[in-house]
Amino acid sequence: MSHQIDFLPEDYLEKKSQKRTNIICLFLFVIVAAGVGTAFLLTEQRNHAVEVASQAMNAKMAHASKALKQLELLENKKKLMNDKAAISAILIEPVPRSLLLATITNDLPAGMSLLEFTLASKEIMPKVEPTDKKKSRKVKKNTVKKVVAPKCYETTIEVTGLAFSDLEVATLIANLGQSFLFDQVTPVFTEAHEIDEVVMRRFKLRISLDPTIRADKESVELVQKNHVEGF
């Protein structure tokens, strides 16, 4: 039986073993440090990417908000312009008086004549629908908006004239009733009237103009073609 004899000093062996251990620890430290550094860099890159995406999203949201505000402003301007156009349409005479007079004159039977022609307009008050008191109480004051509606007017024409008989008056009423301009033709009175020892019928009619009617180009051209001007 043989024994191996180590001639190296124990201090040398111990230092060699410690040196090997230090190298292994240093190697492991380098690996861990590299891993930590890599993880830190990846985290920073990820945070930067998230920040860039967040800034881009905020920019898109700000742009969308600005676009919505501009759209709302345009809608308000459009509504305001429509309201002004509706009010302007009310202020402008929907049917010229000359056209009304010419239409009535054209419908006169032969032998009839007009003595007076008056036109009057009055504002039509909108109908107020009954509201539920319980529901109205729930509506907050700051949510109620005042809406200025365009005014609507009712136009009435009164004509006074002379005819030889009530049949001619009835014919005139029938002719006016067929016109698209007029809503209703109502006789006010018919009475005997003597002129130069000739007994005639003096009459008065009240004609309501349709508030929705607007004079078109064809109607005006038709009156101009017939060369009807005044009485």
C-alpha positions, 0 to 999 in steps of 0.5 A: 500500500502506497501513500501519495505525498504532496510536497506543496506547502499548505499555505500555497494550496490554500491561497490557490484555492482562494484565488480560484474561488475569487475568480469564480465569484468575480465571473458570477458578479460580472454575469449578474451585473451584465444581467442587471444592466441589460434589464435596466436598459430594456426597462428604460427603452420600454419606458421611453417607448411608453412615454412616446406612445403616451405623448402621441396619444395625448397629441391625438386626443388634443387634436380630436378635442380641437376638431370637436370644438371646431365642429361644435362652433360650426354647428352653432354658426350654422344654426344661427345662420338658419335662424337668421335666414328664417327671420329674414324670410319672414321679413321679406314679403313672401308674396308681392302685393302686386301679384295678389292684386293681379291674381284677384283682378284676373279672377274677376268676372266680366262686369265686376269692378273693385273699389277697395283693396286692403292687406293686413298682417298679424303675428301668429302666436305659437301654441303652448303645449301643456307640460308635465309639472313633475317632469319640469321640476326635474329639469335644472335651470342651467340646462334650459336654453332659450330658443328664439323662433322665427315669427309667423304672420297671418295675412288677410286681404279685404276687397270691396267691389261692385257686381250686377248680381250675387251670381257674379260674387259667387263666381268670384269666390269660386275662382279665388278658392281655386288659387293656390295662394289663398287659404280661405275666401269668406264673404263679409256682406253683399248689399244693394247699391245704386249708382246713376239710377242703376241698382248693383250689388256691393260686396266685401270679401275677406281672403286669407293668405296661406302662410306657407306659400311663397311666390315662385318665378312662374307665377310672377311671369304669368302675371307679367304675361297677362299684363295685369297692373292695378285696378 
